[in-house]
Amino acid sequence: MHNPETPLGTTTDEQRDSERAVTEVIAFILIFAIVIGSVAVLYTTGFQAMTDYQENEQLNNAERGMTSLADNFNDVVRYAGVEQRFGELTLRDGTIRVGGESTTIEVDNGSTDREIELGSLTYEAGSDTIAYEGGGVFRADGEGSAVIKQPPIRCGESTVVVSILKLQDEGERSFQSDGGVGLQMAKTGDTERITDGGSTVTITVENPSETPYDNGWEQALTSNDWEKTGSSNEYECTGVENIEIQIVTAEIRL
C-alpha cells in the first residue's frame, strides 16, 4: 500500500540501492561474459596462429640447415680430391630420413644415355618435407614443391655442365630427435665422366606424377636455361660445343 508520506513517482533509498545492486550484477555478468569470450577466441585463433608460426619457423630453420648441409656435402661433387664431408642438422622433433621416395632422371647427350635414381636425404615435419637430392634442395608440402638450392646442372651458351649426385640405396633409415644429428657423406666409387656427344643434351624427369619434387625440378631446370620440350617432363640444352657430365655415387651415414 502506498505510503501517503511518499509522493507518487518518488524512489526511496531502499529502491535505489536495490536497483543499483541489480545494475552492478548485470554489469559484472556482461564483463565476465566478455572476458570468457575473449579468452575463448584468443585460445582458438591465437593458439592456432602461434602453433602455425612455430611449425613454419621450424621448417624455415630446417630449410636453412639443409641448405648449409648441401653446400658442405656438394664439395664431394665439386672437387675430385674430396672423398667425404661431415655435417650436422638440428631436428627439433622432426624426422631425418635416408632413402624413401626420390626422383629418377635420364641424361642423354646423343651418344650416351644414363638413367639415374638420385636417392635423397629428407627432413620431415608433418606433411612437409625438405629434401637434398641430386645436389639440390627441394621443399614439398603434399600439394606442390619448389627448389630451394639449385642442383649443379647448368646450360650455357656453348657449354653444358651436369653434375649428378647419386645417393646409394642401402635401405630406408630414419632418425627422430629434438636435438641434432651428425651426418657423413662419403664417395663409394669412381666418378663417371662423359665429355663427348652431340650438340644437344636432354634431361628427362621420369614419371613426374610419382616424383614428390617434380615442380621443384621444373623450376631448377628452366631457371638454368633448360628449355622444356613438347613433353611435360623433358628439358633440352641445345647448340652446345662442350659437354661436361659427371655422376658421383656416394652414401650418407647417420
N, C-alpha and C positions, 0 to 999 in steps of 0.2 A: 504494500500500500504506500502510496506516495506520501512522503513527509511534507506536511504543509509548510515547514520552515525552509525546505529546499525548493527553490524556484524550478519550474519545469525547464528541461534543457540544460540544467547545470550539472557538471560532472564532479562527483565527490572525490576526495583524496584517495579513498579505497578503490574507486573505479579507475582513477588514473594510474594507480600503482598496478592494478590488475592488467590494464591494457598495455602498460609498459613492459610487464613481465612477459605477456604473450608475444609482443613485438620482438623482445630480446630472444625468446626461444625460437621464433621463426627465423630471425637473422642468423642465429647460431646454426640451425639446421641447414639453411642455404649455404653458409660459408663452409660448413663441414662437407656438404654435398659437392661444392665446387672443388675443395681440396682433394677429396677422394677421386672425383672425376679427372682432375688434372694429373694425379698420381697414376691413374689407370692409363690415361692417354700417353704420358711420358714412358710408362713401362712398356706398352705395346709398340709405340713408334720409336721412342728414343733408344730403348734397349736393342731393338732390331737394327736401328741405324748404327749403333755402336758395334754390334756384332758384325754387321756387313763391313764396317770400316776396318775392324780388326782382321777379318778374313782377307779383305783386299790388300791391306798392308802386309799381311803375311805372304801373300802371293807376290807382291812387289819386291819384298825382301828376297824371296826365293829366286825371283827373276834376275835380280842384281847378282845374287850369289852364283847362279848357274852361268850367267854371262862371264863373270870373273873366272869361274872354273873352266869355261870353254877357252878363254884367252890363254890360260895356262896349259891346258891339255893339247891345244892346237899346235904347240911347239913341236909335238911329236910328228905332226903332219908337215909342218913348215921346214924343219931342219933335219937333215939326214943323220947328223951325229947325235940327236936326242932320242934316246930309247925309252924313256919313261918320265912321267911327271906325277907329282903329288898335289893334292888339294883337299879342301875341307868345305863342307856345306852345312849350314845351320838348318835344322829341320822344323823346329817349333811345332811339334806334334804332327808334322806331315810325314809322308812315306817316300823314301827313295827306292827306286826300282831299276834293276838292270835286266834287260830282256823285255819280253812282252811285245806289245804292238810297236811296229816301226814301219818306215817307208822303204819300198823297193824301187830303185831307179835303174834304167838301162841307158848306157852311154855308147853311142855309135858314131865313129868318125869316118865311116866309109869303107875302112879296111878291117877294123877291129870292133867287135861288139861285146860289151860286158854288161851282165845283169847283176846288180849288187843289192843284197838285203842289208840295209845300213845298220840295223840294230840301234838301240837307244838307251840313254840314261834319263830317267824321268823323276820329277818331283811331283807328288800328287797330294792335293788337299781338296777333299770333297769330289766334285765332278771336274775340277780344274786340274790341268797338267801343264808342266813346263818341261820340255824335252831338249836334250842335247843329242842331236843325231846328224851324221854327215858333216860334222864340224860346225854346224849352225845351232842356234837356239830358237825353239818354237814354243808358242803358248796356245793351248786349246781349252775350250770351256764346254765341250759337248755339242755346241751348235756351230762352231767355226774355229778357225785357227789363224794365227798371224806369226810372221817372222820377227824375232827379237834381235838376233845377231845373224848376220849374213854368213852362209857357208862359203868356203873359199872356192867359188865357181864363178869365173869371170869371162865375159865375151867382149873382146876388144876389137878395134878396127881391123887389125891384121893378125892378132894372136888370141887364142883361146886357152885359158888356164883352168883346168878342172882337177881339184884335189879332193879326193873322196876318202872319208874315214869310214871304215867298216869295223864295227864293234863285233868281235867274235861272240857267237851264241854259245854260252855254256849253261843254258837253262835259266829260267827266271828266278831272280833273287831279290828280296826286298828287306828293308830295314826301317823301323819307325822309332822316333825318339823326340823328346822335347829339347834335346841338346844338339850337338854337332856330330858329324860322321866324317871320318877320314877316308879319302878315295885315292886310288893309284891307277893310272893308265899306263900300260906298257905295250910296246910293239910285240907281236907274236910271230912275225915272218918278214920276209924281204918285201920292200916296196915295189909294186909293179909300175913300170913307167912306159908310156906309149907316146911317141913323138912323131909318128908318121900317119898319113891318111890323106883324105881328100880336102876339099875347101869348106866342107860343112860338117859340123858336129851337132848331133841330135841327142837331147836328153828326154827320156820318157819316164813319167811318174806312173808306175804300174798300179792298176786297179785303184784309181783315185777315190772311188766311193768307199773303199775299205781302208784308206790311209787316214789316220787321225789328223795329219798336218798337211792335207792337200792344198788348202787355201794358202797356208804359210809358204809352201814350196812354190806355188804360183807367184806370190809376191816376191820371193827371193830371186827367182829366175828372171822375171820380167823387169825387175828394178835393176838387174845387172845386164840389160840389153839382150837377153834371150828373147827371140820372137816366137810367139805362140802360133802354131800352125793351125790348119783346119781341125785337127784333132784337139779334144779338150785337155789332153794330158801330155802333149808333145811340144817341145821347145827347140828352136834351132839357133845356131850361131853360124852365119854364112859369110863367104868371102874371106876366109882366114888363110893366112900363109904359114903360120906357125902353130903347131898343136902341142900342148904340154898337158898330158893326162897322167895323174899318179893315183894309185889306190893303195892306201895304208891300212893294214889289218892290225887291230890292237884289242886288248881286253881291259875291262875295268874290274878292279878288285876292291871289295868292301872291307 
